[in-house]
């Protein structure tokens, strides 16, 4: 099955290329984990996209990847989140899997 890439009209913001440990990647891929806690060193915004890659730290190799849209951001500095960090709500669109 061919992967459906987001078209220019679907992308509202920037594309961020990030890695996740295998267990976390699998939870995101299976729809169990729909959020991500990250240092906000990339100025994440609602409408941006994340290309999340399955990463194996022991071998420093990459595997499959999926595309996710950022639909909500809770910024640090309140609710116990440290300044400079954020929690992002993610939405995976059907067919946005590269493997």
Backbone torsions as a table, in degrees:
resi	resn	phi	psi	omega
1	UNK	NA	128.5	-179.3
2	UNK	-73.6	147.5	178.6
3	UNK	-81.5	137.7	176.6
4	UNK	-90.6	117.8	178.9
5	UNK	-89.1	144.3	175.8
6	UNK	-65.2	138.7	179.1
7	UNK	-85.9	164.5	-178.6
8	UNK	-56.5	-34.7	179.5
9	UNK	-68.3	-25.9	-180.0
10	UNK	-81.2	-28.0	-174.8
11	UNK	-85.4	117.0	-179.3
12	UNK	-93.4	-29.2	-173.9
13	UNK	-129.9	-150.5	-178.5
14	UNK	-82.3	160.8	172.6
15	UNK	-103.3	128.0	177.8
16	UNK	-113.9	131.7	179.7
17	UNK	-103.1	113.1	-175.3
18	UNK	-127.4	158.2	177.6
19	UNK	-112.8	153.4	174.4
20	UNK	-140.7	141.2	174.6
21	UNK	-55.4	152.8	-172.8
22	UNK	-52.5	-47.0	-177.2
23	UNK	-62.3	-42.7	179.1
24	UNK	-67.0	-43.6	178.9
25	UNK	-56.8	-44.7	-179.4
26	UNK	-62.2	-40.7	178.2
27	UNK	-63.7	-38.2	177.1
28	UNK	-67.7	-47.0	-178.7
29	UNK	-59.1	-38.7	-179.0
30	UNK	-83.2	-2.4	178.1
31	UNK	82.9	10.7	179.4
32	UNK	-80.8	-30.2	-177.2
33	UNK	-120.8	108.8	-176.0
34	UNK	-112.4	27.4	179.3
35	UNK	-145.0	164.3	176.1
36	UNK	-147.5	135.4	177.4
37	UNK	-103.9	120.1	-175.8
38	UNK	-143.1	156.5	166.2
39	UNK	-68.3	130.6	-176.5
40	UNK	-89.1	62.6	179.5
41	UNK	-92.3	5.7	-179.6
42	UNK	-119.7	7.3	-179.1
43	UNK	55.1	53.8	178.5
44	UNK	-58.6	142.6	178.4
45	UNK	-137.9	153.0	173.0
46	UNK	-59.2	134.1	-177.5
47	UNK	98.1	-14.7	173.9
48	UNK	-72.6	162.1	178.6
49	UNK	-116.4	148.6	175.1
50	UNK	-120.6	128.0	168.8
51	UNK	-98.0	105.9	-175.9
52	UNK	-97.2	124.1	-177.3
53	UNK	-108.0	134.7	174.3
54	UNK	-67.1	121.7	-172.6
55	UNK	-123.8	136.7	180.0
56	UNK	-112.1	99.4	-174.2
57	UNK	-61.1	-34.4	-177.7
58	UNK	-63.2	-38.4	-178.3
59	UNK	-103.4	-4.3	-177.3
60	UNK	52.9	41.5	-179.6
61	UNK	-119.0	159.9	-179.7
62	UNK	-111.3	157.9	178.5
63	UNK	-126.7	-131.0	-178.6
64	UNK	-67.4	167.3	174.3
65	UNK	-144.0	157.2	176.9
66	UNK	-135.2	154.1	178.0
67	UNK	-104.0	133.9	-177.4
68	UNK	-131.2	145.8	175.4
69	UNK	-102.2	138.7	174.7
70	UNK	-82.9	118.1	-176.7
71	UNK	-107.7	-14.8	178.8
72	UNK	-159.3	145.5	176.4
73	UNK	-133.9	129.3	169.9
74	UNK	-103.7	114.1	-175.9
75	UNK	-84.8	151.4	177.7
76	UNK	-68.6	171.1	-178.0
77	UNK	97.5	-2.6	176.6
78	UNK	-152.3	164.3	179.1
79	UNK	55.8	28.5	177.5
80	UNK	82.3	-0.6	177.0
81	UNK	-83.1	133.7	178.1
82	UNK	-65.5	148.4	172.9
83	UNK	-55.3	142.1	177.0
84	UNK	86.3	0.9	178.0
85	UNK	-120.3	163.1	178.6
86	UNK	-151.2	160.2	169.9
87	UNK	-115.1	125.5	-177.9
88	UNK	-111.2	134.3	171.1
89	UNK	-86.4	133.8	-174.3
90	UNK	-117.7	147.4	176.4
91	UNK	-128.1	122.8	177.6
92	UNK	-97.9	125.1	178.7
93	UNK	-86.4	144.9	-179.8
94	UNK	-56.2	135.1	176.3
95	UNK	83.6	3.6	-177.8
96	UNK	-95.0	58.5	-177.2
97	UNK	-128.6	132.3	-179.5
98	UNK	-118.6	105.9	-178.4
99	UNK	-151.7	NA	NA
